[in-house]
Each structure stands twice: as structure tokens, then as C-alpha cells.
Amino acid sequence: MQASANACKQIQAQFLDQTASLKKIRIIRNKNGRLGFQRTYGFDFSRDREHRLKGLVQINGLLVSSVILDEDTGATIL
């Protein structure tokens, strides 16, 4: 949730519902070749308080690997 809220704050958007839900979990290999989990969480945000947009946060192990914000002009990747 913190990564979602921080990404929204960075682009001056509102993090809606104050929740992020688990969308997908899979097993991956980290850079050392060890097995770990990659979790993908979905959340909603709004730039104009009228339209809901979707965002995703990917976490590899304990580290946030990417935040993707879908916008009308294309995806923003942080």
C-alpha cells in the first residue's frame, strides 16, 4: 500500500479506497539464482477525482520492483 500511495503522491493523484489487492503471485529467480516470490498488487487512483484509473505494484521478495500507472496518455512506470 505504501508504494501505491507514494506513486500517487509523486504524480499528484489521489490514491482511492486506501487499499491494494493481490492480483497475482508467482515464483521467480532473483539475481543470485535463488527462488523467491513476485507479488503483483492492483489499486485504483484518480487524477481529477472523477475518473478511476488502474495501477499495479510488483514486489520481488521484499523489494518494490516497479509501479505501473495506466493513464489516458499511456502507462507511467516508476
C-alpha positions, 0 to 999 in steps of 0.5 A: 500500500505504501508504494501505491500511495507514494506513486500517487503522491509523486504524480499528484493523484489521489490514491482511492479506497486506501487499499491494494489487492493481490492480483497475482503471485508467482515464483521467480529467480532473483539475481543470485539464482535463488527462488523467491516470490513476485507479488503483483498488487492492483489499486485504483487512483484518480487524477481529477477525482472523477475518473478511476484509473488502474495501477499495479505494484510488483514486489520481488521478495521484499523489494518494490520492483516497479509501479505501473500507472495506466493513464489516458496518455499511456502507462507511467512506470516508476 
